[in-house]
Amino acid sequence: MGDMEMKKSITARLFREYDVEGKGELSPRQMQSLHEEIRLGGISLGQVKASMEYCCLMDDCCEPSELFDLLQEMDRRYFLVQDLRWEFALLDGEQKDLISEDQARFLFEVVHGNLFSQRRWEKFLNSRPVSGTGISFVEIEVDLCNIPSREAIALEQLEEQREQEERQRKYTEKKIAEELRRREFEAEKKRLQEEEIQKKKDEEERKKEEEGRLEKEREDEKRKQDEEEKGKKEALEREEVERREHEMEEKEAERLRELEIIEVQQALEAQRELERKAIALKEEERKEAEKDQNAEEEAIRAAELEKEAEEEARKAQEALKQAKNAEERRVAEEAEKAAKEKARREKHQRIRKELKVAIKKKDKDLITKSVKEFKSAKLADTDGDLKKAETILKRFKARDDLVKSMEIRTLESLEKAIDVVKKNGFEAYMPQEMAAANKMLLSLKRLKRLKDEILNLKQSTVAEIRSYSKPPAQVHKVMIATYILLGNKESELKDWKKMQALIGKTGKEGLKRRVMEADPNKIRHETATKVKGILSAFDLEQVRDVSAGAAIFFAWSSATEEDVLERERQRAEGITPTELKGGHKKIKTEMTSGSLTITI
C-alpha cells in the first residue's frame, strides 16, 4: 500500500509540474518533455503518441490517472529502442543508416516472433512513398515497438475468414435451401413411418424393460467389481513402471557421472603425456639452438659479402662503360657477368642464413618476411628450412585460433581448434594453452550434458518441485540460484508463491526453455559469486536425497557459476605464449563431478 501511495504522489506531482495551464491533461509534446527529464534523450514524438494510443482513453491527451501506466509504456519503448538501434546497426553493414526491405522484414519477424503479421507488413510496404528504397530506423521504430497482441492477429485472421466465408455462403445458399426442402419432405415421411414402427416397439420395450432393468443391475455390480480390480492392478503396474523408470534414471545419471570422471581422468593422462613431450621438445630445441649458435653472425657476414659482391658488380659495370675497344669490352663483359653471378650467389646465401636466424628466434614477423623473400628468390629447400619455417607459422596460427576459440567459449569452435592442434602434432609446443583448452572443453561438455538432462526432464518432475507448499530449504535455495543465473532478481525469488508462478510458466518464459537458451558468457562475475555462496551450504547428494529434479538444477547451476568464475579468472590472468624457461610449469585445474574432485 505504501509503494502505491508513493507512486501516486510522485506521478501527481509530475503531472501538476507540467500541467502549467491547469487543463487537467497533458499533450504529447508535454509528455515528451516530461519523459526526457526522466530518461536521457527520451523517445520520439511518434513513440509518445503510440504510447498514448495504447494507455490513454483519448489518443492526444493524458489524464492524471493514466500518467503512471503511460510512463511505464514509454519506458518500455525507450529501452526497446536502445536494443533495436543496436540490432539495426548490425544489419546496416554499409553504415548508411538504411537497411533493405528484406532486412527490415527480418527485424520485424525477430522482434514480433509468432505475432508477426504478413498482412500488417504488406500494409506498411504499400504505405511507403517509394517502394523498394532503403528503410531508415525512424521509419520503422514505432511499428517495431508496437508488438501486436494475439487478439489483434486473431481479428485479422477472422476478417480474412469472414471474407472467404461470405463468398462461400453466397455460392451455397441456393443449394442449401433446396437440400433443406428435400430433407424436410423425407424427414416427414420417415417420421410417419417411424411412429408406426415405434408403436409396435413400445409394447415390446415395456415387456423387456423390467428384464433389462434387472440385467443392468447385475451388470453394474459386476462392472463395479471389475473396475475395482482393474484399478488396483493398474495402480500396481504404475508403481512398478515408475520404480523401473526411477532405477533407469539413476543408472543413466550414474553412467554419465562415471563417463565424466573417465573424461577427466583421460584429460589427466593426456596432460601428463603433454608435459613429457613439452620437456623433450624443449631439450630438442636447446640442442638445435646450440647447433645454430653462430647463425646470426653468419647471417651478418653473408649480408656483408652480398654488399661487397654488389659493389664489385657495380665497378665491373662502370669498367664496361669505359672500355675503348672491342677487346677491353669483351674482358669487361666477362668480368661483369662473373661479378653479377657472385652477387646473386651471395644474395641467396644471405637469404638462407636469415631464414635460419628467423627460425632460431621463432619471431612470427621475421619468419613471414624471410619465407616471402625465400620464395621470391625461388630457392630450392635443400636444408628443409622453408618447410620448418612454414610449419612454425602454421603452429602460430593454430595457437592463435585456439586462444580465440577459448575467448569465444563455444563447444563447436573449441573442439575444432583443439582438433587442428592435435592433427598437426602441435600440443607439445603449447602445453599451457592445451591444458586450459581441455579444461574448458570438459566444462562446456558438462554444461551441455546438464542442459540436455534438463531438456529431457518430465514435466511431472518440474510439477513436483512446484507442488511444494512449504519446500525444503535445499529445493528453495537451488531454485533461487537457478533463477538468479537466468536473470531474475533475488528479492522476488524469496517468496515461494512467486517462485511457484515462475516455475509454472510455459513457452518462451518456461523454465526448461530459459535454461536451454542461457549463455554463461552473458552472466556477470558478481552473479556467479552470489550463486556460489547460495549453493555452498550443501552438496549434490544432499539435494538429491530431497528431490531428484532439484538435484539436476543444482548440478547445472553449480557448473554454470564455475564456468563463469573460470572465465573471469582466465581473463584476469590472460593466455600468454607457452615458455618453459627454468623447467616445465605446473598447471592446476580442478574438475568436480558429484562429490568427486580431480585436480590436474
Secondary structure as a PSIPRED ss2 file (coil, helix, strand):
# PSIPRED VFORMAT (PSIPRED V4.0)

   1 M C   1.000  0.000  0.000
   2 G H   0.000  1.000  0.000
   3 D H   0.000  1.000  0.000
   4 M H   0.000  1.000  0.000
   5 E H   0.000  1.000  0.000
   6 M H   0.000  1.000  0.000
   7 K H   0.000  1.000  0.000
   8 K H   0.000  1.000  0.000
   9 S H   0.000  1.000  0.000
  10 I H   0.000  1.000  0.000
  11 T H   0.000  1.000  0.000
  12 A H   0.000  1.000  0.000
  13 R H   0.000  1.000  0.000
  14 L H   0.000  1.000  0.000
  15 F H   0.000  1.000  0.000
  16 R H   0.000  1.000  0.000
  17 E H   0.000  1.000  0.000
  18 Y H   0.000  1.000  0.000
  19 D C   1.000  0.000  0.000
  20 V C   1.000  0.000  0.000
  21 E C   1.000  0.000  0.000
  22 G C   1.000  0.000  0.000
  23 K C   1.000  0.000  0.000
  24 G C   1.000  0.000  0.000
  25 E C   1.000  0.000  0.000
  26 L E   0.000  0.000  1.000
  27 S C   1.000  0.000  0.000
  28 P H   0.000  1.000  0.000
  29 R H   0.000  1.000  0.000
  30 Q H   0.000  1.000  0.000
  31 M H   0.000  1.000  0.000
  32 Q H   0.000  1.000  0.000
  33 S H   0.000  1.000  0.000
  34 L H   0.000  1.000  0.000
  35 H H   0.000  1.000  0.000
  36 E H   0.000  1.000  0.000
  37 E H   0.000  1.000  0.000
  38 I H   0.000  1.000  0.000
  39 R C   1.000  0.000  0.000
  40 L C   1.000  0.000  0.000
  41 G C   1.000  0.000  0.000
  42 G C   1.000  0.000  0.000
  43 I C   1.000  0.000  0.000
  44 S C   1.000  0.000  0.000
  45 L H   0.000  1.000  0.000
  46 G H   0.000  1.000  0.000
  47 Q H   0.000  1.000  0.000
  48 V H   0.000  1.000  0.000
  49 K H   0.000  1.000  0.000
  50 A H   0.000  1.000  0.000
  51 S H   0.000  1.000  0.000
  52 M H   0.000  1.000  0.000
  53 E H   0.000  1.000  0.000
  54 Y H   0.000  1.000  0.000
  55 C H   0.000  1.000  0.000
  56 C C   1.000  0.000  0.000
  57 L C   1.000  0.000  0.000
  58 M C   1.000  0.000  0.000
  59 D C   1.000  0.000  0.000
  60 D C   1.000  0.000  0.000
  61 C C   1.000  0.000  0.000
  62 C E   0.000  0.000  1.000
  63 E C   1.000  0.000  0.000
  64 P H   0.000  1.000  0.000
  65 S H   0.000  1.000  0.000
  66 E H   0.000  1.000  0.000
  67 L H   0.000  1.000  0.000
  68 F H   0.000  1.000  0.000
  69 D H   0.000  1.000  0.000
  70 L H   0.000  1.000  0.000
  71 L H   0.000  1.000  0.000
  72 Q H   0.000  1.000  0.000
  73 E H   0.000  1.000  0.000
  74 M H   0.000  1.000  0.000
  75 D H   0.000  1.000  0.000
  76 R H   0.000  1.000  0.000
  77 R H   0.000  1.000  0.000
  78 Y H   0.000  1.000  0.000
  79 F H   0.000  1.000  0.000
  80 L H   0.000  1.000  0.000
  81 V H   0.000  1.000  0.000
  82 Q H   0.000  1.000  0.000
  83 D H   0.000  1.000  0.000
  84 L H   0.000  1.000  0.000
  85 R H   0.000  1.000  0.000
  86 W H   0.000  1.000  0.000
  87 E H   0.000  1.000  0.000
  88 F H   0.000  1.000  0.000
  89 A H   0.000  1.000  0.000
  90 L H   0.000  1.000  0.000
  91 L H   0.000  1.000  0.000
  92 D C   1.000  0.000  0.000
  93 G C   1.000  0.000  0.000
  94 E C   1.000  0.000  0.000
  95 Q C   1.000  0.000  0.000
  96 K C   1.000  0.000  0.000
  97 D C   1.000  0.000  0.000
  98 L C   1.000  0.000  0.000
  99 I E   0.000  0.000  1.000
 100 S C   1.000  0.000  0.000
 101 E H   0.000  1.000  0.000
 102 D H   0.000  1.000  0.000
 103 Q H   0.000  1.000  0.000
 104 A H   0.000  1.000  0.000
 105 R H   0.000  1.000  0.000
 106 F H   0.000  1.000  0.000
 107 L H   0.000  1.000  0.000
 108 F H   0.000  1.000  0.000
 109 E H   0.000  1.000  0.000
 110 V H   0.000  1.000  0.000
 111 V H   0.000  1.000  0.000
 112 H H   0.000  1.000  0.000
 113 G H   0.000  1.000  0.000
 114 N H   0.000  1.000  0.000
 115 L H   0.000  1.000  0.000
 116 F C   1.000  0.000  0.000
 117 S C   1.000  0.000  0.000
 118 Q H   0.000  1.000  0.000
 119 R H   0.000  1.000  0.000
 120 R H   0.000  1.000  0.000
 121 W H   0.000  1.000  0.000
 122 E H   0.000  1.000  0.000
 123 K H   0.000  1.000  0.000
 124 F H   0.000  1.000  0.000
 125 L H   0.000  1.000  0.000
 126 N H   0.000  1.000  0.000
 127 S H   0.000  1.000  0.000
 128 R C   1.000  0.000  0.000
 129 P C   1.000  0.000  0.000
 130 V C   1.000  0.000  0.000
 131 S C   1.000  0.000  0.000
 132 G C   1.000  0.000  0.000
 133 T C   1.000  0.000  0.000
 134 G C   1.000  0.000  0.000
 135 I E   0.000  0.000  1.000
 136 S C   1.000  0.000  0.000
 137 F H   0.000  1.000  0.000
 138 V H   0.000  1.000  0.000
 139 E H   0.000  1.000  0.000
 140 I H   0.000  1.000  0.000
 141 E H   0.000  1.000  0.000
 142 V H   0.000  1.000  0.000
 143 D H   0.000  1.000  0.000
 144 L H   0.000  1.000  0.000
 145 C H   0.000  1.000  0.000
 146 N C   1.000  0.000  0.000
 147 I C   1.000  0.000  0.000
 148 P C   1.000  0.000  0.000
 149 S C   1.000  0.000  0.000
 150 R H   0.000  1.000  0.000
 151 E H   0.000  1.000  0.000
 152 A H   0.000  1.000  0.000
 153 I H   0.000  1.000  0.000
 154 A H   0.000  1.000  0.000
 155 L H   0.000  1.000  0.000
 156 E H   0.000  1.000  0.000
 157 Q H   0.000  1.000  0.000
 158 L H   0.000  1.000  0.000
 159 E H   0.000  1.000  0.000
 160 E H   0.000  1.000  0.000
 161 Q H   0.000  1.000  0.000
 162 R H   0.000  1.000  0.000
 163 E H   0.000  1.000  0.000
 164 Q H   0.000  1.000  0.000
 165 E H   0.000  1.000  0.000
 166 E H   0.000  1.000  0.000
 167 R H   0.000  1.000  0.000
 168 Q H   0.000  1.000  0.000
 169 R H   0.000  1.000  0.000
 170 K H   0.000  1.000  0.000
 171 Y H   0.000  1.000  0.000
 172 T H   0.000  1.000  0.000
 173 E H   0.000  1.000  0.000
 174 K H   0.000  1.000  0.000
 175 K H   0.000  1.000  0.000
 176 I H   0.000  1.000  0.000
 177 A H   0.000  1.000  0.000
 178 E H   0.000  1.000  0.000
 179 E H   0.000  1.000  0.000
 180 L H   0.000  1.000  0.000
 181 R H   0.000  1.000  0.000
 182 R H   0.000  1.000  0.000
 183 R H   0.000  1.000  0.000
 184 E H   0.000  1.000  0.000
 185 F H   0.000  1.000  0.000
 186 E H   0.000  1.000  0.000
 187 A H   0.000  1.000  0.000
 188 E H   0.000  1.000  0.000
 189 K H   0.000  1.000  0.000
 190 K H   0.000  1.000  0.000
 191 R H   0.000  1.000  0.000
 192 L H   0.000  1.000  0.000
 193 Q H   0.000  1.000  0.000
 194 E H   0.000  1.000  0.000
 195 E H   0.000  1.000  0.000
 196 E H   0.000  1.000  0.000
 197 I H   0.000  1.000  0.000
 198 Q H   0.000  1.000  0.000
 199 K H   0.000  1.000  0.000
 200 K H   0.000  1.000  0.000
 201 K H   0.000  1.000  0.000
 202 D H   0.000  1.000  0.000
 203 E H   0.000  1.000  0.000
 204 E H   0.000  1.000  0.000
 205 E H   0.000  1.000  0.000
 206 R H   0.000  1.000  0.000
 207 K H   0.000  1.000  0.000
 208 K H   0.000  1.000  0.000
 209 E H   0.000  1.000  0.000
 210 E H   0.000  1.000  0.000
 211 E H   0.000  1.000  0.000
 212 G H   0.000  1.000  0.000
 213 R H   0.000  1.000  0.000
 214 L H   0.000  1.000  0.000
 215 E H   0.000  1.000  0.000
 216 K H   0.000  1.000  0.000
 217 E H   0.000  1.000  0.000
 218 R H   0.000  1.000  0.000
 219 E H   0.000  1.000  0.000
 220 D H   0.000  1.000  0.000
 221 E H   0.000  1.000  0.000
 222 K H   0.000  1.000  0.000
 223 R H   0.000  1.000  0.000
 224 K H   0.000  1.000  0.000
 225 Q H   0.000  1.000  0.000
 226 D H   0.000  1.000  0.000
 227 E H   0.000  1.000  0.000
 228 E H   0.000  1.000  0.000
 229 E H   0.000  1.000  0.000
 230 K H   0.000  1.000  0.000
 231 G H   0.000  1.000  0.000
 232 K H   0.000  1.000  0.000
 233 K H   0.000  1.000  0.000
 234 E H   0.000  1.000  0.000
 235 A H   0.000  1.000  0.000
 236 L H   0.000  1.000  0.000
 237 E H   0.000  1.000  0.000
 238 R H   0.000  1.000  0.000
 239 E H   0.000  1.000  0.000
 240 E H   0.000  1.000  0.000
 241 V H   0.000  1.000  0.000
 242 E H   0.000  1.000  0.000
 243 R H   0.000  1.000  0.000
 244 R H   0.000  1.000  0.000
 245 E H   0.000  1.000  0.000
 246 H H   0.000  1.000  0.000
 247 E H   0.000  1.000  0.000
 248 M H   0.000  1.000  0.000
 249 E H   0.000  1.000  0.000
 250 E H   0.000  1.000  0.000
 251 K H   0.000  1.000  0.000
 252 E H   0.000  1.000  0.000
 253 A H   0.000  1.000  0.000
 254 E H   0.000  1.000  0.000
 255 R H   0.000  1.000  0.000
 256 L H   0.000  1.000  0.000
 257 R H   0.000  1.000  0.000
 258 E H   0.000  1.000  0.000
 259 L H   0.000  1.000  0.000
 260 E H   0.000  1.000  0.000
 261 I H   0.000  1.000  0.000
 262 I H   0.000  1.000  0.000
 263 E H   0.000  1.000  0.000
 264 V H   0.000  1.000  0.000
 265 Q H   0.000  1.000  0.000
 266 Q H   0.000  1.000  0.000
 267 A H   0.000  1.000  0.000
 268 L H   0.000  1.000  0.000
 269 E H   0.000  1.000  0.000
 270 A H   0.000  1.000  0.000
 271 Q H   0.000  1.000  0.000
 272 R H   0.000  1.000  0.000
 273 E H   0.000  1.000  0.000
 274 L H   0.000  1.000  0.000
 275 E H   0.000  1.000  0.000
 276 R H   0.000  1.000  0.000
 277 K H   0.000  1.000  0.000
 278 A H   0.000  1.000  0.000
 279 I H   0.000  1.000  0.000
 280 A H   0.000  1.000  0.000
 281 L H   0.000  1.000  0.000
 282 K H   0.000  1.000  0.000
 283 E H   0.000  1.000  0.000
 284 E H   0.000  1.000  0.000
 285 E H   0.000  1.000  0.000
 286 R H   0.000  1.000  0.000
 287 K H   0.000  1.000  0.000
 288 E H   0.000  1.000  0.000
 289 A H   0.000  1.000  0.000
 290 E H   0.000  1.000  0.000
 291 K H   0.000  1.000  0.000
 292 D C   1.000  0.000  0.000
 293 Q C   1.000  0.000  0.000
 294 N C   1.000  0.000  0.000
 295 A H   0.000  1.000  0.000
 296 E H   0.000  1.000  0.000
 297 E H   0.000  1.000  0.000
 298 E H   0.000  1.000  0.000
 299 A H   0.000  1.000  0.000
 300 I H   0.000  1.000  0.000
 301 R H   0.000  1.000  0.000
 302 A H   0.000  1.000  0.000
 303 A H   0.000  1.000  0.000
 304 E H   0.000  1.000  0.000
 305 L H   0.000  1.000  0.000
 306 E H   0.000  1.000  0.000
 307 K H   0.000  1.000  0.000
 308 E H   0.000  1.000  0.000
 309 A H   0.000  1.000  0.000
 310 E H   0.000  1.000  0.000
 311 E H   0.000  1.000  0.000
 312 E H   0.000  1.000  0.000
 313 A H   0.000  1.000  0.000
 314 R H   0.000  1.000  0.000
 315 K H   0.000  1.000  0.000
 316 A H   0.000  1.000  0.000
 317 Q H   0.000  1.000  0.000
 318 E H   0.000  1.000  0.000
 319 A H   0.000  1.000  0.000
 320 L H   0.000  1.000  0.000
 321 K H   0.000  1.000  0.000
 322 Q H   0.000  1.000  0.000
 323 A C   1.000  0.000  0.000
 324 K C   1.000  0.000  0.000
 325 N C   1.000  0.000  0.000
 326 A H   0.000  1.000  0.000
 327 E H   0.000  1.000  0.000
 328 E H   0.000  1.000  0.000
 329 R H   0.000  1.000  0.000
 330 R H   0.000  1.000  0.000
 331 V H   0.000  1.000  0.000
 332 A H   0.000  1.000  0.000
 333 E H   0.000  1.000  0.000
 334 E H   0.000  1.000  0.000
 335 A H   0.000  1.000  0.000
 336 E H   0.000  1.000  0.000
 337 K H   0.000  1.000  0.000
 338 A H   0.000  1.000  0.000
 339 A H   0.000  1.000  0.000
 340 K H   0.000  1.000  0.000
 341 E H   0.000  1.000  0.000
 342 K H   0.000  1.000  0.000
 343 A H   0.000  1.000  0.000
 344 R H   0.000  1.000  0.000
 345 R H   0.000  1.000  0.000
 346 E H   0.000  1.000  0.000
 347 K H   0.000  1.000  0.000
 348 H H   0.000  1.000  0.000
 349 Q H   0.000  1.000  0.000
 350 R H   0.000  1.000  0.000
 351 I H   0.000  1.000  0.000
 352 R H   0.000  1.000  0.000
 353 K H   0.000  1.000  0.000
 354 E H   0.000  1.000  0.000
 355 L H   0.000  1.000  0.000
 356 K H   0.000  1.000  0.000
 357 V H   0.000  1.000  0.000
 358 A H   0.000  1.000  0.000
 359 I H   0.000  1.000  0.000
 360 K H   0.000  1.000  0.000
 361 K H   0.000  1.000  0.000
 362 K C   1.000  0.000  0.000
 363 D C   1.000  0.000  0.000
 364 K H   0.000  1.000  0.000
 365 D H   0.000  1.000  0.000
 366 L H   0.000  1.000  0.000
 367 I H   0.000  1.000  0.000
 368 T H   0.000  1.000  0.000
 369 K H   0.000  1.000  0.000
 370 S H   0.000  1.000  0.000
 371 V H   0.000  1.000  0.000
 372 K H   0.000  1.000  0.000
 373 E H   0.000  1.000  0.000
 374 F H   0.000  1.000  0.000
 375 K H   0.000  1.000  0.000
 376 S H   0.000  1.000  0.000
 377 A C   1.000  0.000  0.000
 378 K C   1.000  0.000  0.000
 379 L C   1.000  0.000  0.000
 380 A C   1.000  0.000  0.000
 381 D C   1.000  0.000  0.000
 382 T C   1.000  0.000  0.000
 383 D C   1.000  0.000  0.000
 384 G C   1.000  0.000  0.000
 385 D H   0.000  1.000  0.000
 386 L H   0.000  1.000  0.000
 387 K H   0.000  1.000  0.000
 388 K H   0.000  1.000  0.000
 389 A H   0.000  1.000  0.000
 390 E H   0.000  1.000  0.000
 391 T H   0.000  1.000  0.000
 392 I H   0.000  1.000  0.000
 393 L H   0.000  1.000  0.000
 394 K H   0.000  1.000  0.000
 395 R H   0.000  1.000  0.000
 396 F H   0.000  1.000  0.000
 397 K H   0.000  1.000  0.000
 398 A H   0.000  1.000  0.000
 399 R H   0.000  1.000  0.000
 400 D H   0.000  1.000  0.000
 401 D H   0.000  1.000  0.000
 402 L H   0.000  1.000  0.000
 403 V H   0.000  1.000  0.000
 404 K H   0.000  1.000  0.000
 405 S H   0.000  1.000  0.000
 406 M H   0.000  1.000  0.000
 407 E H   0.000  1.000  0.000
 408 I H   0.000  1.000  0.000
 409 R C   1.000  0.000  0.000
 410 T C   1.000  0.000  0.000
 411 L H   0.000  1.000  0.000
 412 E H   0.000  1.000  0.000
 413 S H   0.000  1.000  0.000
 414 L H   0.000  1.000  0.000
 415 E H   0.000  1.000  0.000
 416 K H   0.000  1.000  0.000
 417 A H   0.000  1.000  0.000
 418 I H   0.000  1.000  0.000
 419 D H   0.000  1.000  0.000
 420 V H   0.000  1.000  0.000
 421 V H   0.000  1.000  0.000
 422 K H   0.000  1.000  0.000
 423 K H   0.000  1.000  0.000
 424 N C   1.000  0.000  0.000
 425 G C   1.000  0.000  0.000
 426 F C   1.000  0.000  0.000
 427 E H   0.000  1.000  0.000
 428 A H   0.000  1.000  0.000
 429 Y H   0.000  1.000  0.000
 430 M C   1.000  0.000  0.000
 431 P H   0.000  1.000  0.000
 432 Q H   0.000  1.000  0.000
 433 E H   0.000  1.000  0.000
 434 M H   0.000  1.000  0.000
 435 A H   0.000  1.000  0.000
 436 A H   0.000  1.000  0.000
 437 A H   0.000  1.000  0.000
 438 N H   0.000  1.000  0.000
 439 K H   0.000  1.000  0.000
 440 M H   0.000  1.000  0.000
 441 L H   0.000  1.000  0.000
 442 L H   0.000  1.000  0.000
 443 S H   0.000  1.000  0.000
 444 L H   0.000  1.000  0.000
 445 K H   0.000  1.000  0.000
 446 R H   0.000  1.000  0.000
 447 L H   0.000  1.000  0.000
 448 K H   0.000  1.000  0.000
 449 R H   0.000  1.000  0.000
 450 L H   0.000  1.000  0.000
 451 K H   0.000  1.000  0.000
 452 D H   0.000  1.000  0.000
 453 E H   0.000  1.000  0.000
 454 I H   0.000  1.000  0.000
 455 L H   0.000  1.000  0.000
 456 N C   1.000  0.000  0.000
 457 L C   1.000  0.000  0.000
 458 K C   1.000  0.000  0.000
 459 Q H   0.000  1.000  0.000
 460 S H   0.000  1.000  0.000
 461 T H   0.000  1.000  0.000
 462 V H   0.000  1.000  0.000
 463 A H   0.000  1.000  0.000
 464 E H   0.000  1.000  0.000
 465 I H   0.000  1.000  0.000
 466 R H   0.000  1.000  0.000
 467 S C   1.000  0.000  0.000
 468 Y C   1.000  0.000  0.000
 469 S C   1.000  0.000  0.000
 470 K C   1.000  0.000  0.000
 471 P C   1.000  0.000  0.000
 472 P C   1.000  0.000  0.000
 473 A H   0.000  1.000  0.000
 474 Q H   0.000  1.000  0.000
 475 V H   0.000  1.000  0.000
 476 H H   0.000  1.000  0.000
 477 K H   0.000  1.000  0.000
 478 V H   0.000  1.000  0.000
 479 M H   0.000  1.000  0.000
 480 I H   0.000  1.000  0.000
 481 A H   0.000  1.000  0.000
 482 T H   0.000  1.000  0.000
 483 Y H   0.000  1.000  0.000
 484 I H   0.000  1.000  0.000
 485 L H   0.000  1.000  0.000
 486 L C   1.000  0.000  0.000
 487 G C   1.000  0.000  0.000
 488 N C   1.000  0.000  0.000
 489 K C   1.000  0.000  0.000
 490 E H   0.000  1.000  0.000
 491 S H   0.000  1.000  0.000
 492 E H   0.000  1.000  0.000
 493 L C   1.000  0.000  0.000
 494 K C   1.000  0.000  0.000
 495 D C   1.000  0.000  0.000
 496 W H   0.000  1.000  0.000
 497 K H   0.000  1.000  0.000
 498 K H   0.000  1.000  0.000
 499 M H   0.000  1.000  0.000
 500 Q H   0.000  1.000  0.000
 501 A H   0.000  1.000  0.000
 502 L H   0.000  1.000  0.000
 503 I H   0.000  1.000  0.000
 504 G C   1.000  0.000  0.000
 505 K C   1.000  0.000  0.000
 506 T C   1.000  0.000  0.000
 507 G H   0.000  1.000  0.000
 508 K H   0.000  1.000  0.000
 509 E H   0.000  1.000  0.000
 510 G C   1.000  0.000  0.000
 511 L H   0.000  1.000  0.000
 512 K H   0.000  1.000  0.000
 513 R H   0.000  1.000  0.000
 514 R H   0.000  1.000  0.000
 515 V H   0.000  1.000  0.000
 516 M H   0.000  1.000  0.000
 517 E H   0.000  1.000  0.000
 518 A C   1.000  0.000  0.000
 519 D C   1.000  0.000  0.000
 520 P H   0.000  1.000  0.000
 521 N H   0.000  1.000  0.000
 522 K H   0.000  1.000  0.000
 523 I C   1.000  0.000  0.000
 524 R C   1.000  0.000  0.000
 525 H H   0.000  1.000  0.000
 526 E H   0.000  1.000  0.000
 527 T H   0.000  1.000  0.000
 528 A H   0.000  1.000  0.000
 529 T H   0.000  1.000  0.000
 530 K H   0.000  1.000  0.000
 531 V H   0.000  1.000  0.000
 532 K H   0.000  1.000  0.000
 533 G H   0.000  1.000  0.000
 534 I H   0.000  1.000  0.000
 535 L H   0.000  1.000  0.000
 536 S C   1.000  0.000  0.000
 537 A C   1.000  0.000  0.000
 538 F C   1.000  0.000  0.000
 539 D C   1.000  0.000  0.000
 540 L H   0.000  1.000  0.000
 541 E H   0.000  1.000  0.000
 542 Q H   0.000  1.000  0.000
 543 V H   0.000  1.000  0.000
 544 R H   0.000  1.000  0.000
 545 D H   0.000  1.000  0.000
 546 V H   0.000  1.000  0.000
 547 S C   1.000  0.000  0.000
 548 A H   0.000  1.000  0.000
 549 G H   0.000  1.000  0.000
 550 A H   0.000  1.000  0.000
 551 A H   0.000  1.000  0.000
 552 I H   0.000  1.000  0.000
 553 F H   0.000  1.000  0.000
 554 F H   0.000  1.000  0.000
 555 A H   0.000  1.000  0.000
 556 W H   0.000  1.000  0.000
 557 S H   0.000  1.000  0.000
 558 S H   0.000  1.000  0.000
 559 A H   0.000  1.000  0.000
 560 T H   0.000  1.000  0.000
 561 E H   0.000  1.000  0.000
 562 E H   0.000  1.000  0.000
 563 D H   0.000  1.000  0.000
 564 V H   0.000  1.000  0.000
 565 L H   0.000  1.000  0.000
 566 E H   0.000  1.000  0.000
 567 R H   0.000  1.000  0.000
 568 E H   0.000  1.000  0.000
 569 R H   0.000  1.000  0.000
 570 Q H   0.000  1.000  0.000
 571 R H   0.000  1.000  0.000
 572 A H   0.000  1.000  0.000
 573 E H   0.000  1.000  0.000
 574 G C   1.000  0.000  0.000
 575 I C   1.000  0.000  0.000
 576 T C   1.000  0.000  0.000
 577 P C   1.000  0.000  0.000
 578 T C   1.000  0.000  0.000
 579 E C   1.000  0.000  0.000
 580 L C   1.000  0.000  0.000
 581 K C   1.000  0.000  0.000
 582 G C   1.000  0.000  0.000
 583 G C   1.000  0.000  0.000
 584 H C   1.000  0.000  0.000
 585 K C   1.000  0.000  0.000
 586 K C   1.000  0.000  0.000
 587 I C   1.000  0.000  0.000
 588 K C   1.000  0.000  0.000
 589 T C   1.000  0.000  0.000
 590 E E   0.000  0.000  1.000
 591 M E   0.000  0.000  1.000
 592 T E   0.000  0.000  1.000
 593 S E   0.000  0.000  1.000
 594 G C   1.000  0.000  0.000
 595 S C   1.000  0.000  0.000
 596 L E   0.000  0.000  1.000
 597 T E   0.000  0.000  1.000
 598 I E   0.000  0.000  1.000
 599 T E   0.000  0.000  1.000
 600 I C   1.000  0.000  0.000
